[in-house]
Amino acid sequence: MTATVPADPRTARFSLILPATWVVLDLDPRTRDRSIQRMIRTAVGTSDRLAQFRRSAVQLYRTMLSDAADAGAFFAATYSQTIEGRPLAASALAFLGRLPPAPTTSRSRLKR
């Protein structure tokens, strides 16, 4: 069976159900910067003593999302929470592309 990859990711079907605690990130270069700043401000707050942290976090997300979009990502999400005093973080990126061919193996090539 041969599958074709749509030229436009908007024509592909994709679904991912995330818990409400995850944040879907904006990959659109026209709106990404404002979205990142709003997300960091919401997560960190507006205290002057955290200004440097906010700037660093914004720059980190700018670079990550720009690189992801340049590499073809069409979806990005992140999760961050402290549970019992321990930080927990996760992220998800989705790309549209062809799957590599299935490996061909034979019993004679398998090593034990």
Buried (B, 14 or more C-beta within 10 A) or exposed (E): EEEEEEEEBEEEEEEEEEEEEBBBBBBEEEEBBEBBBEBBBEEBEEEEEBEEEBEEBBEEBBEBBBEBBEEEBBBBBBBEEEEEEEEEEEBBBBEBEEEEEEEEEEEEEEEE
